């Protein structure tokens, strides 16, 4: 005999409930609907403001960390040079991505643990939705924002191909583990293996950025920095003119 499916009541009716809401239990269901809508709207806006403030502080701290520069002495040329501590590709894939995606990551973790690793409601859908928005909408806005007649090119094609390939793989992997291997259930080993894919992506992207995979190695001598001295900038301009022509102006450089 088949086991009858138990359907839990919705959160908005008596007997229903979520992780925190309703705050006042079933007694809250007796309140006027308009009053509840107003109170929950105020609470939602308050939560959004909190997330925005925390995200701004977090992102400011991350930008401070990733923009750190050091001065190193070159014994051969007997002069100091300015170098960035963090690799830009690694910083974007780790700290910057964590700061911008922290809200949906926490929402996903809370929902997964609350539902005992059963895929329902939010969960991985928050990650997929956020990634789809970034992949489609943000890229579309960046393309539309370019003025007519102007051209933008991808500076590091190997890094772009690496991250784009892993983005497609991430969608396919979610389909495999959530609909194929263990339908509608996230097993612990699946989560651990998915997490281990991240350092692999970071290492491969770093190798692409350095030129060990794909196109030639990136020449860091053409990277400008706000902390560069006038002498260092003049040397960079001289190298650029040597490679691209003596008629290159400072603005073009």
C-alpha positions as CSV (number, residue, x, y, z in Angstrom):
1,X,0.0,0.0,0.0
2,X,1.2,3.5,-0.8
3,X,2.0,5.8,2.0
4,X,-0.2,8.9,2.0
5,X,1.7,12.1,1.4
6,X,1.5,14.6,4.3
7,X,0.9,18.1,3.1
8,X,2.0,20.8,5.6
9,X,-0.3,23.8,5.8
10,X,0.9,27.0,4.2
11,X,2.7,29.6,6.3
12,X,-0.1,32.1,5.9
13,X,-2.9,29.9,7.4
14,X,-3.4,28.5,10.9
15,X,-1.1,25.6,11.8
16,X,1.5,26.7,9.2
17,X,4.9,28.2,10.0
18,X,8.4,28.7,8.8
19,X,11.8,29.0,10.5
20,X,10.9,32.3,12.2
21,X,7.5,33.4,11.0
22,X,4.8,34.0,12.0
23,X,6.4,35.6,15.1
24,X,3.2,35.5,17.2
25,X,2.1,32.0,16.2
26,X,-1.5,31.1,15.1
27,X,-2.8,34.2,17.0
28,X,-1.3,36.3,14.3
29,X,-3.6,34.7,11.7
30,X,-6.5,36.6,13.3
31,X,-5.0,40.0,12.6
32,X,-6.4,42.0,9.6
33,X,-4.7,41.1,6.4
34,X,-3.9,44.7,5.6
35,X,-2.1,45.2,8.9
36,X,0.0,42.1,8.4
37,X,0.9,43.2,4.9
38,X,2.0,46.6,6.2
39,X,4.1,45.1,9.1
40,X,5.7,42.5,7.0
41,X,6.6,45.1,4.3
42,X,8.2,47.3,6.9
43,X,10.2,44.3,8.2
44,X,11.2,43.3,4.7
45,X,12.5,46.8,4.0
46,X,14.4,46.9,7.3
47,X,16.0,43.6,6.3
48,X,17.0,44.9,2.9
49,X,18.5,48.0,4.5
50,X,20.5,45.8,6.9
51,X,21.8,43.6,4.0
52,X,22.7,46.7,2.0
53,X,24.6,48.3,4.9
54,X,26.5,45.1,5.8
55,X,27.3,44.5,2.1
56,X,28.6,48.0,1.6
57,X,30.9,47.7,4.7
58,X,32.0,44.2,3.6
59,X,32.7,45.3,0.0
60,X,34.6,48.4,1.1
61,X,36.8,46.2,3.4
62,X,37.4,43.8,0.5
63,X,38.3,46.6,-1.9
64,X,40.8,47.9,0.7
65,X,42.4,44.5,1.0
66,X,42.6,43.7,-2.7
67,X,43.9,47.2,-3.6
68,X,46.9,46.9,-1.3
69,X,50.3,47.6,-3.0
70,X,53.9,47.2,-2.0
71,X,57.1,48.8,-3.0
72,X,59.9,46.5,-4.0
73,X,63.5,47.2,-4.8
74,X,65.0,46.0,-8.1
75,X,68.7,45.3,-7.5
76,X,69.5,45.2,-11.2
77,X,68.0,48.6,-12.1
78,X,68.6,49.9,-8.5
79,X,65.2,51.4,-8.1
80,X,61.9,50.8,-6.4
81,X,58.8,49.5,-8.3
82,X,55.1,49.3,-7.2
83,X,53.4,45.9,-7.2
84,X,49.9,44.8,-6.3
85,X,49.7,42.2,-3.5
86,X,46.6,40.5,-4.8
87,X,46.2,39.1,-8.3
88,X,43.2,40.8,-9.9
89,X,41.7,37.5,-11.3
90,X,42.0,35.7,-8.0
91,X,40.6,38.7,-6.0
92,X,37.6,38.9,-8.4
93,X,36.9,35.1,-8.1
94,X,37.2,34.9,-4.3
95,X,36.8,38.0,-2.2
96,X,34.8,40.1,-4.6
97,X,32.5,37.2,-5.5
98,X,32.0,36.3,-1.9
99,X,31.1,39.9,-1.0
100,X,28.6,40.3,-3.8
101,X,27.0,36.8,-3.3
102,X,27.0,36.5,0.5
103,X,23.3,37.2,0.9
104,X,22.1,34.4,-1.4
105,X,24.7,32.0,-0.1
106,X,23.5,32.5,3.5
107,X,19.9,32.2,2.3
108,X,20.7,29.0,0.5
109,X,22.5,27.5,3.5
110,X,19.7,28.4,5.9
111,X,17.0,26.9,3.7
112,X,19.0,23.7,3.0
113,X,19.7,23.0,6.7
114,X,16.1,23.9,7.7
115,X,14.7,21.4,5.1
116,X,17.2,18.7,6.1
117,X,18.9,18.8,2.7
118,X,15.7,18.3,0.8
119,X,15.4,20.5,-2.3
120,X,12.3,22.6,-1.9
121,X,11.4,26.2,-2.2
122,X,14.6,28.3,-2.1
123,X,17.9,26.4,-1.7
124,X,19.9,26.1,-4.9
125,X,17.3,28.1,-6.7
126,X,18.7,31.3,-5.1
127,X,22.2,30.6,-6.4
128,X,20.9,29.7,-9.9
129,X,18.7,32.8,-10.0
130,X,21.4,35.1,-9.0
131,X,23.9,33.6,-11.4
132,X,21.4,33.7,-14.3
133,X,20.8,37.4,-13.5
134,X,24.5,38.1,-13.5
135,X,25.1,36.1,-16.7
136,X,22.2,37.6,-18.7
137,X,21.1,41.0,-17.4
138,X,24.4,42.5,-16.2
139,X,26.2,41.5,-19.4
140,X,23.3,42.9,-21.5
141,X,23.4,46.2,-19.6
142,X,27.2,46.4,-20.1
143,X,26.8,45.9,-23.8
144,X,23.9,48.4,-24.2
145,X,25.9,51.0,-22.2
146,X,28.6,51.2,-24.9
147,X,28.2,54.3,-27.0
148,X,27.6,53.8,-30.7
149,X,30.9,53.6,-32.7
150,X,32.9,52.5,-29.7
151,X,34.4,49.0,-29.2
152,X,35.2,47.0,-26.1
153,X,37.5,44.0,-26.2
154,X,38.1,41.2,-23.7
155,X,41.6,41.8,-22.3
156,X,42.3,38.3,-21.0
157,X,40.6,35.9,-23.4
158,X,42.0,32.8,-21.7
159,X,40.7,33.8,-18.3
160,X,37.3,34.7,-19.9
161,X,37.1,31.3,-21.5
162,X,38.1,29.5,-18.3
163,X,35.4,31.2,-16.2
164,X,32.8,31.0,-18.9
165,X,33.3,27.2,-19.3
166,X,33.1,26.7,-15.5
167,X,29.9,28.7,-15.4
168,X,28.3,26.4,-17.9
169,X,29.7,23.4,-16.1
170,X,28.2,24.7,-12.8
171,X,24.6,24.7,-14.3
172,X,25.1,21.2,-15.8
173,X,26.5,19.9,-12.5
174,X,23.5,21.2,-10.6
175,X,21.2,19.3,-13.0
176,X,23.2,16.1,-12.5
177,X,23.2,16.1,-8.7
178,X,19.7,17.5,-8.1
179,X,17.8,15.6,-10.8
180,X,20.0,12.7,-11.7
181,X,22.2,11.3,-8.9
182,X,19.9,12.1,-5.9
183,X,16.7,13.6,-7.2
184,X,15.5,16.6,-5.0
185,X,18.0,15.8,-2.3
186,X,21.4,17.4,-1.7
187,X,23.8,14.8,-0.2
188,X,26.8,15.8,1.9
189,X,29.4,14.4,-0.5
190,X,27.8,16.4,-3.4
191,X,28.2,19.6,-1.4
192,X,31.8,18.8,-0.5
193,X,32.7,17.9,-4.1
194,X,30.9,21.0,-5.4
195,X,32.9,23.2,-2.9
196,X,36.2,21.6,-4.0
197,X,35.5,22.6,-7.6
198,X,36.0,26.2,-6.5
199,X,39.7,26.1,-5.6
200,X,40.2,24.2,-8.9
201,X,38.6,27.0,-10.8
202,X,40.6,29.6,-9.0
203,X,43.9,27.8,-9.7
204,X,43.1,27.3,-13.4
205,X,42.0,31.0,-13.7
206,X,45.2,32.1,-12.1
207,X,47.3,29.9,-14.5
208,X,45.4,31.4,-17.4
209,X,46.0,34.9,-16.1
210,X,49.7,34.3,-15.8
211,X,49.9,32.8,-19.3
212,X,50.7,29.2,-18.3
213,X,47.4,28.1,-20.0
214,X,46.1,29.6,-23.2
215,X,47.7,32.8,-24.6
216,X,51.1,34.1,-23.8
217,X,52.1,35.2,-20.3
218,X,50.7,38.6,-19.3
219,X,53.3,41.3,-19.2
220,X,52.8,43.1,-15.8
221,X,55.1,46.0,-16.8
222,X,52.2,47.7,-18.6
223,X,49.9,47.7,-15.6
224,X,49.4,51.2,-14.3
225,X,48.9,52.0,-10.6
226,X,47.9,55.2,-8.8
227,X,50.9,54.8,-6.5
228,X,53.4,54.9,-9.5
229,X,55.9,57.6,-9.5
230,X,56.3,60.0,-12.5
231,X,59.5,58.1,-13.4
232,X,57.7,54.8,-13.4
233,X,54.9,56.1,-15.6
234,X,57.4,57.6,-18.0
235,X,59.1,54.2,-18.3
236,X,55.8,52.4,-19.0
237,X,54.9,55.0,-21.7
238,X,58.3,54.5,-23.3
239,X,57.8,50.7,-23.4
240,X,54.3,51.1,-24.9
241,X,55.6,53.5,-27.6
242,X,58.4,51.0,-28.3
243,X,55.9,48.3,-28.9
244,X,53.0,50.2,-30.5
245,X,54.8,53.2,-32.2
246,X,56.5,56.4,-31.2
247,X,53.5,58.5,-32.3
248,X,51.4,57.1,-29.3
249,X,50.3,60.0,-27.1
250,X,50.1,59.9,-23.3
251,X,46.3,59.7,-23.4
252,X,46.4,56.8,-25.9
253,X,48.9,55.0,-23.7
